[in-house]
């Protein structure tokens, strides 16, 4: 299979730039009249060379030179007097638009004519999608899983678009393109998971006072990727005795909870306090800056669904606990 030469337009497209169909090279290339724009309407991405749809060395050098000169002049008001490097022009034949082999294959043969080797999508799968009414390329992509593997359509998308356009009797530009997503350049599984073994298989996340807690003799329990102290044993205590002692001490004196492992939600705006009053069973809108308050949440059936602490800063910082059971 060969998808031909295709410029890497992913950054251009991700930033909002549009594409044109290049009939001569059978590929999509950046539309210079519709570039990605910034907040003030200015062009924020410039592509040159092969990324701009030029494939011969002479065209690549010339396009890159012209773009560089324009950028330097724009930001320095100075026109650099640097000549474009020369190259030897090699005449190449125009690429033939052969979307699947053999040309004119029967329907039976198309059932074994592969388009996407990773997801086993065949020519007749795309044609069936068109017959079923999936005329949008995005719908066809999901119907067939064309271009949804790790190469993100690097091998198959252009061929698949051509087969779909032929099935719909539409030009390729009218069929459109799919969304470009990384990784466009495939990487090995070893690059992703090479360190995920032994003690590194699931690294332990630690809060800022993890070591201090560990020095105090904490008995740890796993909480997702974190470790949370279950209790602190003293002398010959068993776990149950340590837990009961700490409960009594916290009720009568004071206790410390390291809540770094909990999720946090910041609620801001003029109606933030009123909004929280509708969520919690107690009032939060009269909470003063620098203070915190414990609150309970109930579901629509009136049962307790969550509890947590609300702190008043510039807004309201919610630290919900997500209660699984009530003792």
Secondary structure, DSSP 8 states (H G I E B T S, - for coil): ---------HHHHHTT--EEEETTTTEEEE-TTS--B-TTS-B-----GGGGT--SHHHHHHHHHHHHHHHHHHHHS----------------------SSSTT--HHHHTT-EEETTTTEEHHHHHHHHHTT--SHHHHHHHH-TT-STTTTTTTHHHHHHHHHHHHT--HHHH------S-SS---HHHHHTT-SGGGTT--B--TTHHHHHHTTEEEEEETTEEEEEEE--TT--HHHHHHHHHHHHHHS-----GGGS--EEE-STTHHHHHHHHBSS--TT--TT-EEEEEEE-TTS-EEEEEEEEESSSEEEEE---S---
